[in-house]
């Protein structure tokens, strides 16, 4: 009885007054109106001749400016679905639908990649300074050893040693393969796993960091995928490791 009374009390506590409901509704309307004005400003900036219509190449320019992780083929598919009459142009309402569709596509990608990766009990104080030092390599090795890849399942404690060998690269490549990254999969068409750090490995890692929302990768945008492995890559990797980390106390009772 006490539990039921407590439950009713909690329900009453969560209920909102008409004034609060109206205020929340107004807040949502204000946010939606602001979003609409933002999209209108972007549409007008892209519409060079002012005819109220955008062509596909203008949409591609918009995606590049926004740093959206959508390739040309995916953009064409989305564009054709919204351009129902096959006119080759879209109006403002269709543009809004297009933008929301690309955002949904990105959200689904991030959700899919997150489901593959495992959180880890890594160091609580990992410096995010772009230094590819012993500490960063150790942290990456700890993360890789906790993943569910064929090689990671049978690594020995000596795997975590601060050096980066072919075995570490293989585990990383196995993990990247399991994520089925759209762009890299389309470019390579096969497995990444061969134990040598190549441009394909860098692009795959960069695509993963971008999809996972590492702030530095997001700030650079889609061109981050194609750039060489440099200090910004290490910073994004350190940010990613910090994002994937969990405390040992929070991990109690969680099945890996």
N, C-alpha and C positions, 0 to 999 in steps of 0.2 A: 504493500500500500504506500509505504514511504517512497519507494522507487517511482510508483506511478504519479504520486503527488509532485515529486521532484521533476518528473518528466513534463507534467503539465505546467509547472512553474517555469521550466526552461523554454517551453513553447510560448508562454505568455511574454516572456522576456524578449524573445526574438521578434515578436509581432511589431509592426510599425503603425504609427498613427497615420490618419489620412494626410496630415500635413507633411510628415516625413516621406510618405509614398509619393506625394506630389513633387516634393523637392528632389527626390531621386529621379523621378521621371523627367523633370526639367533638366537635371544634370545630364542625363543620357541624351536628351534632345539637343542640348548645347554641344555636347561632344560630337554627335552625328553631324550637326550643322557645320562645326569647325572642320571636320573631316571632308565634308562635301566642298567647302570653300577651298581647302587645300588641293583637292583633286581638280577643281575648276581652274585654279591658278596654274597647275602643271599642264592641264589640257591646253589652255590658252597659249602657254609658252611654247608648246610643241606645234600648235596650229599656225604655221608661218603665214599662210595666205588668208587666214581668218574666215574660211568657209564653213567652220564648225565640224570638220571631218578630219580624221587622221588616217594616213596610209600605214602599211605594215612597216616600212623602213623608219617611219617616225616613232612607231612603237618600240622598235629595236633600239633606237637612240635613247628613248626614255628608260628602257630596262638597263642599258649600260650606265646611264647617269645615276640611276638608283642603286647600282651594284647588285641587282637581282641575280640569283643563281639559277637562271633558266637559259638553256641553250636555244639555238635558232630553231631547231626542230620542235621543241616543246612550245616555244613562243608561237610558231606557225599553227600548231594544233589548237592552242588556246584561242588564237586570233580567228581561225576558221570556225570554231564553235560559236563564237560570239557574233561574227559576221554571218548571220543566218542566211541572208539573201545573196551572199557571194559577191558583193559589190567591190570588195577590196579596200573598203574604208569603213571606219566606225565613228559613230557620233559620241557625244559626251556620256550619255547613259550607258552605252556599250563599253566605253572606255572605263567607267567605274567598275562595271562587271569584270572587265579584263584584269584590272589591278587587283581586285579582290580574289580572282581566280589564281593569279600568280602567287599572292600571299598565302592562299590556302595550300597550293602546291608545295611551297617552301616549308610551311608548318608541318605538312605530312612527311616531308623528307627528314626534317629534324627529329620527328617522333620516331620514324623508322630507324634512324641511325642510333638514337639514344637507346632503343630496345636491344641493340646488338652489344653495346659497350657495357662493361661492368665497372661499378664504382670500386674504389680501393681505399685502403687504410694508410695512405701515404703520409709524408712529412707535413706537419702543420705549418711550418715556416719555410715555404719554398720561395726564394727570391724571384721576382718577375723583373729581370733586368737585362734580358737578352744575352746573358753569358752562357755559352755552351760548355759549362764547367762540370767538374766531377759530381757536384750535388745535383745538377739538372739531369745528367745521364743516369745517376742512381735512381732518381725519382721516376724517370721514364722506364727504366728497367723494372722497378717495382710494379709500376702500372701494367706493363706488358706481361709480367709473370702472373698477374691475377686474371688475365683474360682467358677465355675458353677457346684457344686455338690448338691444333694438333701438337705443335712444338712446345707451346707454353704449358701444356698438361704434363710434360715430362722433363721440364728443366730442373736443374739442381740448384741448391742455394748459391753456388758459385756464379750463377747467371747474373746476380746482382753484384757487380764489381766495379762499376764506374767506367769500364772500357766499353767500346761499342764494336762488336765483332759481327761476322756473318750470321751467327745464330740470333743475335738481337734483331738484325735487319729482317731475317726470315719471319720471326714472330710478329714484327711490325707489319710486314707485307701480308701475312696471313690475316691479321686483324683488318687491314685495309680492304683485302679481298672480301672478307665476310660482310663488310658494310655495303658492298655493291654500289659504290659511288657512281652516280649516273654518268658524269662526264668522262671519268677515267675508263669506266667500263665500255663506253662507246668508242673511245680512242684506241684502247688496247685490244679489246675483244677477247682477251684470254686472262691467264693468271699473272699476277704481279710477282709471285713468289719465285725468287732465284738467288737471293742472298747477296746481291750487289745493289748498292744505293745508286739508282739511276734517276734521270729526270722524271720518269714516270712515277717513281716512288715519291719524289718531292711534290709533284702535282697532286697525287692521291692524298698525301698527308695534308697539303694545303686545302684541298677540297673538303676533307673531313673537318679541319679546324674552322673553316668558313661555315659549314653546315651546322656545326655544333655551337656556333655563336661566340667564338673567341673574339673579344672586343677589338683587338688589333686587326684581325682578319676582316671583321665587319667594316672597320674604318677604311681599309684599303679597297674593299669591294671585290668584284669578280676577278679583276686582274691579279689579285693575290694568288690565284690558282696557278698562273703561268710564270710567276716570278721565281728567281733562283732562291735556294735556301740561304737565308741571311739572318741578320739580327732580328728583323721583324718576325721571321719564321719561329725563332727560338722564343721570343716574347709570347707569340700566339700559342705556342706549345706549352709554355709555362702557365699561361692563363687557362688553357684547357685542362691541364693536370690539376690545377687548383679547383676548377669547376667540378671535376670528376671525383675529387677527394671526399671522403667522409671520415668522421672521427671514429675511433674504435668503440667508444661508448655508444654511438648511434648505430653501430653495426651489430650490437648484441641482439641476438634473436632473429637476425636477418639471414636467410639462407642464400648463399652465393650461387 
